[in-house]
Amino acid sequence: MPDRKQLKDLFEGLLGRDVTVGDAPEPLSPHVAPRPACAVYVDDSGRLSAVALMDFALAAHTGASLALIPAGGAQAAIEDNLMPTNLMENCAEVLNVLAAPLGDASGIHQRLERTYHPGEDLPPELAAVGATIGARDDVLVDIAGYGSGRLALVSVPDS
C-alpha cells in the first residue's frame, strides 16, 4: 500500500490544498449507507489487483475541491445523500491518479478499470474484496476548507 506521505502528496498536488492523512477510526465497509465510491484497479494482464473505497463524504469533498466548487456544494450533496455527476467525475479523476502510487507500492503497473458511484450496486466479488480485513489500509483524509472522510485501499493478492 502507498504510505501516508504518498497519499498526502497526491491529494495536495491534485487539490491544491493542505491535506492531512491519519488513521481511520474503523475500516470502511462497502456495505455502509450511504455506500462509498469504489475504484477497481487491474494489472497489465487485466487481473484485479486492488480496490479503493472512498466514503460518500470524502468523495463529495474531493470532487468539489478539485473543481474549486465551494465547500457548501459538497455539504449539500452530503446532506441530501445525492452525489452530483460533476462531483463524482472529479472524484473519479483523483481515483484514477491513485493508480500510480498503488503500482509503485506493489511493484506492478496498475490502472483504473472502473469506478462505481456511491449507491451503485457492486458485483458481489468486489464487495467481498472491499470487506476484506488484512491486506488493506484505512485512512482518514482531511481536506482543508472542505472536510474529511475515509479512504480504504485493499490489495488483492495473486491467486
C-alpha positions, -999 to 999 in steps of 0.1 A, spaced: 0 0 0 12 36 -6 24 52 26 6 82 42 31 107 27 24 94 -8 -14 98 -2 -9 133 13 12 144 -16 -12 130 -42 -42 148 -27 -24 180 -20 -9 180 -55 -42 175 -72 -64 196 -50 -40 225 -43 -50 225 -6 -34 213 26 -44 177 34 -38 156 65 -38 118 64 -42 98 95 -56 66 109 -93 59 102 -114 53 133 -126 20 118 -124 1 85 -146 13 57 -171 -13 46 -187 -14 11 -220 -20 28 -223 12 48 -250 37 40 -246 57 20 -224 34 0 -189 45 -8 -175 52 -42 -154 23 -54 -124 22 -78 -113 -11 -94 -77 -14 -104 -62 -41 -127 -27 -51 -137 -14 -53 -172 -29 -88 -177 -63 -75 -167 -63 -93 -133 -80 -75 -104 -51 -61 -83 -66 -35 -59 -98 -18 -48 -102 16 -33 -133 27 -13 -139 63 -7 -168 71 17 -195 94 5 -182 125 24 -147 122 11 -159 116 -24 -180 148 -22 -152 168 -6 -127 156 -31 -149 162 -61 -158 197 -50 -123 207 -40 -108 195 -74 -132 218 -93 -129 247 -69 -167 243 -61 -174 260 -28 -175 236 2 -212 242 5 -217 222 -27 -201 192 -11 -220 197 21 -253 199 2 -245 166 -15 -238 150 19 -269 164 35 -291 153 5 -273 119 2 -271 126 -35 -238 127 -54 -240 151 -83 -224 138 -115 -198 165 -117 -185 158 -82 -183 121 -89 -164 127 -122 -139 148 -103 -136 122 -76 -130 95 -103 -101 116 -117 -84 115 -83 -91 78 -80 -75 74 -115 -43 91 -104 -42 69 -73 -33 40 -96 3 53 -98 12 52 -61 -7 18 -58 15 5 -86 47 20 -71 39 4 -37 31 -31 -52 58 -32 -78 33 -39 -105 18 -15 -130 -19 -8 -122 -46 11 -140 -81 22 -131 -105 -1 -148 -138 12 -134 -154 34 -108 -187 28 -91 -207 58 -79 -219 59 -43 -251 39 -41 -244 19 -73 -246 -18 -67 -212 -35 -66 -208 -70 -80 -206 -95 -51 -170 -103 -57 -159 -67 -55 -180 -61 -23 -162 -92 -8 -128 -77 -17 -138 -43 -2 -148 -61 30 -115 -80 33 -96 -75 65 -59 -78 63 -41 -66 31 -56 -31 34 -50 4 48 -79 26 61 -71 62 64 -89 94 73 -83 122 48 -90 158 58 -91 184 31 -85 219 44 -116 241 40 -138 212 29 -139 183 54 -128 148 60 -137 112 51 -124 77 50 -104 60 22 -97 23 22 -71 7 -1 -74 -31 -4 -47 -51 -21 -57 -83 -40 -31 -110 -36 -21 -132 -65 -42 -163 -66 
